[in-house]
């Protein structure tokens, strides 16, 4: 599910030049449109996550998938900047709630000791999506002219149809609660439920926090700031990597797609390797700081040397960015108070993901006005270093609660006032 989610969210990066040539969308307009996704995403994230608690994972996640697939199909009918802006905004609304919904879903199925590796498997789908999106999108772009349609129109239509199909299939396989899992024996259900319940009880005495105070809750605000800085780098790489690879010159769309897979292949290997170790350590924060520094180094080095050297530097940044995401979410789950976990994760993800609006918008503006993205890359390097500093204060926010050793929550609700 996450593979097709990331494919439909980021496939626009492979058609930047085509959109400019066919319907007049320049670099600044492209950056703004790519970023508008995150405005719609942020507006509906928290309500969507709360509705999932009410309707259950199977119904709500299926609804989200079919909705974003339908909007992706509609993108094949774009005629200019206005329709591009509107559809990217609607795509953000359609996808809102998916990621934090799945992360919260994991907290209701797995104890903290198992969630790090489970998160790595799930988040690996994100990097895996980038691996397969390049070749798939490149191959679909080679369909240019078939039936009188441009290759980018075929790409949006077919990739959106894939999402709708996966959503329909998921409706038959997702199970909202442990007790409804047919593949588990009664003893296994009881043992798993007991493990999750023990973790819930370990945090059940936290004071309830109202929705009105949720955004300024110190743990939520701190995690949001760190994730915002992380998102700046992650989405800049996502939306501009195909363009950076294309600067090498002499490559077909399919070859560009293949080369864009290299950073994400390295990222997946690094994520799984690191998760096998960090699941056994009591504190993930030092490792999060290390990979954020790697991300900062990579984005800085990308401003130097040839396009091939830039690809190597971006690979380092991608490894740091994806490993940071893999470490961040289990840390966020364990740091937040029980009474704000469900809505708190949604706030962190939605507001933090506004970095996904700032990053492509800034890059597009800089590229169009200066002819270079170096200034943006320097800013990303600084953002990763700021996120590294923020990790220290997460330790302080979580001290007294066991930090990364705190447990996963059961379904919760926040107060209305």
C-alpha positions as CSV (number, residue, x, y, z in Angstrom):
1,X,0.0,0.0,0.0
2,X,2.8,2.4,0.9
3,X,4.6,1.6,-2.4
4,X,1.7,2.8,-4.5
5,X,1.0,5.7,-2.1
6,X,4.5,7.1,-2.6
7,X,4.4,6.4,-6.3
8,X,1.3,8.5,-6.8
9,X,2.6,11.2,-4.5
10,X,6.0,11.6,-6.1
11,X,5.6,10.5,-9.8
12,X,5.2,14.2,-10.7
13,X,9.0,14.5,-10.3
14,X,9.5,12.4,-13.5
15,X,7.4,14.7,-15.7
16,X,8.7,18.1,-14.7
17,X,10.2,18.8,-18.2
18,X,7.2,17.3,-20.0
19,X,4.7,19.5,-18.1
20,X,6.8,22.5,-19.0
21,X,6.9,21.6,-22.6
22,X,3.3,20.5,-23.0
23,X,1.2,22.8,-20.8
24,X,3.6,25.6,-19.8
25,X,4.3,24.7,-16.2
26,X,7.7,26.3,-15.3
27,X,10.0,25.5,-12.4
28,X,8.3,27.9,-9.9
29,X,4.8,26.7,-10.9
30,X,6.0,23.1,-10.7
31,X,7.5,23.6,-7.2
32,X,4.3,25.3,-6.0
33,X,2.1,22.6,-7.4
34,X,4.3,19.8,-5.9
35,X,4.1,21.5,-2.6
36,X,0.4,22.2,-2.5
37,X,-0.2,18.5,-2.0
38,X,1.1,19.0,1.6
39,X,-1.3,21.9,2.3
40,X,-4.3,19.6,1.6
41,X,-2.6,16.8,3.4
42,X,-2.1,18.9,6.6
43,X,-5.7,20.2,6.7
44,X,-7.3,16.8,6.7
45,X,-4.7,14.7,8.5
46,X,-5.9,14.9,12.1
47,X,-9.7,14.5,11.3
48,X,-8.9,11.6,9.0
49,X,-6.8,9.8,11.7
50,X,-9.7,10.3,14.2
51,X,-12.2,8.9,11.7
52,X,-10.0,5.8,11.3
53,X,-10.3,5.2,15.0
54,X,-14.1,5.3,14.6
55,X,-14.5,3.3,11.4
56,X,-11.5,0.9,11.7
57,X,-8.4,0.4,9.6
58,X,-9.9,-1.8,6.9
59,X,-12.7,0.6,5.9
60,X,-10.8,3.9,6.3
61,X,-7.5,2.9,4.7
62,X,-9.3,1.4,1.8
63,X,-11.3,4.6,1.3
64,X,-8.1,6.6,1.3
65,X,-6.4,4.5,-1.3
66,X,-9.3,4.5,-3.7
67,X,-9.7,8.3,-3.3
68,X,-6.1,9.1,-4.1
69,X,-6.1,6.7,-7.0
70,X,-9.1,8.5,-8.5
71,X,-7.4,11.9,-8.2
72,X,-4.2,10.6,-9.8
73,X,-6.2,9.4,-12.8
74,X,-7.7,12.8,-13.1
75,X,-4.2,14.3,-13.4
76,X,-3.9,12.9,-16.9
77,X,-6.4,15.5,-17.9
78,X,-4.4,18.6,-16.7
79,X,-4.4,21.5,-19.1
80,X,-2.3,24.1,-17.3
81,X,-1.0,25.5,-14.0
82,X,-4.4,26.0,-12.4
83,X,-5.6,22.4,-12.9
84,X,-2.2,21.2,-11.7
85,X,-2.5,23.2,-8.5
86,X,-6.1,22.1,-7.9
87,X,-5.4,18.4,-8.4
88,X,-2.2,18.3,-6.4
89,X,-4.2,20.0,-3.5
90,X,-7.0,17.4,-3.9
91,X,-4.4,14.6,-3.9
92,X,-3.2,15.8,-0.6
93,X,-6.7,15.8,0.8
94,X,-7.3,12.3,-0.5
95,X,-4.1,10.9,1.0
96,X,-4.5,12.6,4.4
97,X,-4.5,10.1,7.2
98,X,-2.9,7.2,5.5
99,X,0.6,7.3,6.9
100,X,-0.1,8.2,10.6
101,X,-3.1,5.9,10.3
102,X,-0.8,2.9,9.5
103,X,1.7,4.0,12.1
104,X,-1.0,4.1,14.8
105,X,-2.4,0.8,13.5
106,X,1.0,-0.7,14.3
107,X,0.8,0.5,17.9
108,X,-2.5,-1.4,18.3
109,X,-0.9,-4.7,17.0
110,X,2.7,-4.7,18.2
111,X,4.6,-4.0,21.5
112,X,7.3,-1.4,21.3
113,X,10.1,-4.0,21.2
114,X,8.8,-5.2,17.8
115,X,7.7,-1.9,16.3
116,X,11.1,-0.7,15.2
117,X,11.6,-3.6,12.7
118,X,7.9,-3.5,11.7
119,X,8.3,0.2,11.0
120,X,11.4,-0.5,8.9
121,X,9.5,-3.0,6.8
122,X,6.7,-0.5,6.3
123,X,8.9,2.5,5.7
124,X,11.0,0.4,3.4
125,X,7.9,0.5,1.2
126,X,8.5,4.2,0.8
127,X,12.1,3.8,-0.4
128,X,11.1,0.7,-2.4
129,X,8.4,2.9,-4.1
130,X,11.1,5.3,-5.2
131,X,13.1,2.3,-6.6
132,X,10.3,1.0,-8.7
133,X,8.7,4.4,-9.5
134,X,11.6,5.5,-11.6
135,X,11.7,2.5,-14.0
136,X,7.9,2.2,-14.1
137,X,7.4,5.9,-14.7
138,X,10.2,6.0,-17.3
139,X,8.7,3.0,-19.1
140,X,5.2,4.6,-19.2
141,X,6.7,7.9,-20.5
142,X,8.1,5.9,-23.4
143,X,4.4,5.3,-24.4
144,X,4.4,8.9,-25.7
145,X,2.2,9.2,-28.7
146,X,0.3,6.0,-28.2
147,X,-3.3,6.6,-28.9
148,X,-2.5,10.3,-29.4
149,X,-1.7,10.8,-25.7
150,X,1.5,12.2,-24.2
151,X,3.5,9.8,-22.1
152,X,2.9,11.7,-18.9
153,X,-0.8,11.4,-19.4
154,X,-0.4,7.6,-19.7
155,X,1.7,7.6,-16.5
156,X,-0.9,9.3,-14.4
157,X,-3.8,7.3,-15.7
158,X,-2.2,3.9,-15.3
159,X,-0.5,4.5,-12.0
160,X,-3.8,5.9,-10.6
161,X,-5.6,2.8,-11.8
162,X,-3.0,0.6,-9.9
163,X,-3.8,2.4,-6.7
164,X,-7.5,1.9,-7.1
165,X,-6.9,-1.8,-7.7
166,X,-4.7,-2.3,-4.7
167,X,-7.2,-0.5,-2.5
168,X,-10.0,-2.9,-3.6
169,X,-7.7,-5.9,-2.9
170,X,-6.7,-4.4,0.5
171,X,-10.3,-4.3,1.6
172,X,-10.3,-8.1,1.7
173,X,-7.1,-8.6,3.7
174,X,-6.8,-5.8,6.3
175,X,-7.9,-6.7,9.8
176,X,-8.7,-3.9,12.3
177,X,-8.3,-5.8,15.5
178,X,-6.1,-8.6,16.9
179,X,-9.1,-10.7,17.9
180,X,-10.4,-10.8,14.3
181,X,-7.1,-12.2,12.9
182,X,-8.0,-15.6,11.5
183,X,-4.4,-16.6,11.0
184,X,-3.6,-16.5,14.7
185,X,-4.6,-19.2,17.2
186,X,-6.5,-18.3,20.4
187,X,-3.3,-18.5,22.4
188,X,-1.4,-16.3,20.0
189,X,-4.1,-13.7,20.1
190,X,-4.1,-13.7,23.8
191,X,-0.3,-13.4,24.1
192,X,-0.1,-10.6,21.5
193,X,-3.0,-8.7,23.1
194,X,-1.5,-9.1,26.5
195,X,1.9,-7.7,25.3
196,X,0.2,-4.7,23.8
197,X,-2.0,-4.2,26.9
198,X,1.1,-4.3,29.2
199,X,2.7,-1.6,27.2
200,X,-0.6,0.4,27.3
201,X,-0.9,0.0,31.1
202,X,2.7,1.3,31.5
203,X,1.6,4.6,30.1
204,X,-2.1,4.7,31.0
205,X,-1.6,7.2,33.9
206,X,-0.6,10.1,31.7
207,X,-2.8,13.2,32.1
208,X,-5.3,13.8,29.3
209,X,-4.5,16.6,26.9
210,X,-7.3,18.6,25.2
211,X,-7.4,19.0,21.4
212,X,-7.1,22.7,21.8
213,X,-3.8,22.3,23.5
214,X,-2.5,19.5,21.4
215,X,-0.6,21.5,18.9
216,X,1.3,23.3,21.7
217,X,1.9,20.2,23.7
218,X,5.7,20.3,24.2
219,X,6.4,16.8,23.0
220,X,4.2,17.3,19.9
221,X,5.7,20.7,19.1
222,X,9.2,19.4,19.4
223,X,8.7,16.3,17.3
224,X,6.9,18.4,14.7
225,X,9.8,20.8,14.4
226,X,12.3,17.9,14.0
227,X,10.2,16.2,11.4
228,X,9.6,19.5,9.5
229,X,13.4,19.9,9.1
230,X,13.7,16.2,8.1
231,X,10.9,16.6,5.5
232,X,12.7,19.5,3.9
233,X,15.5,17.3,2.8
234,X,13.4,14.2,2.1
235,X,11.0,15.8,-0.3
236,X,13.6,18.0,-2.0
237,X,15.4,14.8,-3.0
238,X,12.2,13.2,-4.1
239,X,10.9,15.9,-6.3
240,X,14.3,17.0,-7.8
241,X,16.3,13.8,-8.1
242,X,14.9,13.0,-11.7
243,X,15.9,16.5,-12.8
244,X,19.4,16.2,-11.3
245,X,19.9,12.8,-13.0
246,X,18.6,14.2,-16.3
247,X,21.4,16.9,-16.1
248,X,23.9,14.1,-16.8
249,X,22.7,14.3,-20.4
250,X,22.0,11.8,-23.2
251,X,19.6,9.7,-21.2
252,X,16.2,8.3,-22.2
253,X,13.3,8.6,-19.7
254,X,13.7,5.0,-18.9
255,X,17.4,5.4,-18.2
256,X,16.7,8.4,-16.0
257,X,14.2,6.2,-14.1
258,X,16.8,3.5,-13.6
259,X,19.4,5.8,-12.3
260,X,17.1,7.5,-9.8
261,X,16.6,4.1,-8.2
262,X,20.3,3.9,-7.1
263,X,19.9,6.3,-4.0
264,X,16.8,4.4,-2.9
265,X,18.3,1.0,-3.2
266,X,21.2,2.1,-1.0
267,X,18.6,3.7,1.4
268,X,16.6,0.4,1.7
269,X,19.7,-1.6,2.5
270,X,20.9,0.9,5.1
271,X,17.4,1.1,6.7
272,X,17.1,-2.6,7.2
273,X,20.7,-3.0,8.4
274,X,20.3,-0.3,11.0
275,X,16.9,-1.4,12.2
276,X,18.2,-4.9,13.1
277,X,20.6,-3.2,15.5
278,X,18.6,-0.2,16.9
279,X,15.7,-2.4,17.9
280,X,18.0,-3.8,20.6
281,X,19.3,-0.5,22.0
282,X,17.5,1.4,24.7
283,X,17.9,4.8,23.1
284,X,17.5,5.5,19.4
285,X,18.4,9.2,19.6
286,X,22.2,9.1,19.0
287,X,21.6,7.0,15.9
288,X,19.0,9.5,14.7
289,X,21.5,12.3,15.1
290,X,24.2,10.4,13.2
291,X,22.1,9.8,10.1
292,X,20.8,13.4,10.1
293,X,24.4,14.6,10.0
294,X,25.0,12.2,7.0
295,X,22.0,13.8,5.3
296,X,23.5,17.3,5.9
297,X,26.8,16.2,4.5
298,X,25.2,14.7,1.4
299,X,23.1,17.8,0.5
300,X,26.1,20.0,0.9
301,X,28.4,17.9,-1.2
302,X,25.6,17.8,-3.9
303,X,26.5,21.4,-4.7
304,X,30.0,20.4,-5.7
305,X,31.5,18.6,-8.7
306,X,29.9,16.9,-11.7
307,X,26.4,15.6,-12.1
308,X,27.7,12.1,-11.4
309,X,29.4,13.3,-8.2
310,X,26.1,15.0,-7.3
311,X,24.3,11.7,-7.7
312,X,26.7,10.0,-5.3
313,X,26.2,12.9,-2.8
314,X,22.4,12.7,-3.1
315,X,22.7,9.0,-2.5
316,X,24.4,9.7,0.8
317,X,21.6,12.3,1.7
318,X,18.9,9.8,0.7
319,X,20.5,7.1,3.0
320,X,20.5,9.6,5.9
321,X,17.0,10.8,5.2
322,X,15.4,7.4,5.0
323,X,17.3,6.0,8.0
324,X,16.2,9.1,10.0
325,X,12.6,8.5,9.1
326,X,12.9,4.9,10.2
327,X,14.3,5.9,13.6
328,X,12.0,8.9,14.1
329,X,8.6,7.2,14.0
330,X,9.2,4.5,16.7
331,X,10.9,7.3,18.8
332,X,7.8,9.5,18.3
333,X,5.4,6.7,19.2
334,X,7.4,6.0,22.4
335,X,7.9,9.6,23.4
336,X,4.3,10.9,23.2
337,X,2.0,10.6,26.1
338,X,-0.6,7.9,25.8
339,X,-3.5,10.3,25.8
340,X,-2.2,12.2,22.8
341,X,-0.6,9.4,20.8
342,X,-3.2,8.9,18.1
343,X,-4.0,12.6,17.4
344,X,-0.4,13.6,18.3
345,X,1.1,11.4,15.6
346,X,-1.3,12.9,13.1
347,X,-0.3,16.5,14.2
348,X,3.4,15.7,13.9
349,X,3.0,14.1,10.5
350,X,0.6,16.8,9.0
351,X,2.4,19.9,10.3
352,X,5.8,18.4,9.9
353,X,5.0,17.5,6.3
354,X,4.5,21.2,5.6
355,X,8.2,20.9,4.9
356,X,7.1,19.1,1.8
357,X,5.4,22.4,0.7
358,X,8.3,24.7,1.6
359,X,11.0,22.5,0.0
360,X,9.8,22.1,-3.6
361,X,8.4,25.6,-3.6
362,X,11.7,27.1,-2.5
363,X,13.6,24.9,-5.0
364,X,11.4,25.9,-7.8
365,X,11.7,29.6,-7.0
366,X,15.5,29.4,-6.7
367,X,15.9,27.4,-9.9
368,X,13.8,29.8,-11.9
369,X,15.3,33.0,-10.5
370,X,18.9,32.0,-10.2
371,X,19.3,29.1,-12.5
372,X,20.8,27.0,-9.7
373,X,19.5,25.0,-6.8
374,X,22.7,25.4,-4.8
375,X,21.2,27.8,-2.4
376,X,18.4,25.4,-1.6
377,X,20.8,22.6,-1.0
378,X,22.7,24.7,1.4
379,X,19.5,25.5,3.3
380,X,18.7,21.7,3.4
381,X,22.1,21.0,4.9
382,X,21.4,23.6,7.6
383,X,17.9,22.2,8.2
384,X,19.3,18.7,8.8
385,X,21.8,20.1,11.4
386,X,19.0,21.9,13.2
387,X,17.0,18.7,13.3
388,X,20.1,17.0,14.8
389,X,20.1,19.7,17.6
390,X,16.4,19.1,18.1
391,X,17.1,15.4,18.8
392,X,18.8,16.4,22.0
393,X,15.7,18.1,23.3
394,X,13.5,15.1,22.5
395,X,15.6,13.3,25.1
396,X,14.7,16.0,27.6
397,X,11.0,15.9,26.7
398,X,11.0,12.2,27.1
399,X,13.1,11.9,30.2
400,X,11.2,10.7,33.2
401,X,9.0,8.6,31.0
402,X,11.5,6.0,29.9
403,X,12.2,7.7,26.6
404,X,12.5,5.2,23.8
405,X,11.7,2.3,26.1
406,X,8.2,3.6,26.7
407,X,5.4,1.4,25.3
408,X,3.0,1.5,22.5
409,X,-0.6,2.8,23.1
410,X,-3.9,1.2,22.7
411,X,-6.7,3.1,21.0
412,X,-7.1,6.5,22.6
413,X,-9.1,9.7,22.5
414,X,-8.2,13.2,23.3
415,X,-10.5,15.6,25.2
416,X,-12.6,18.0,23.2
417,X,-11.7,21.1,25.2
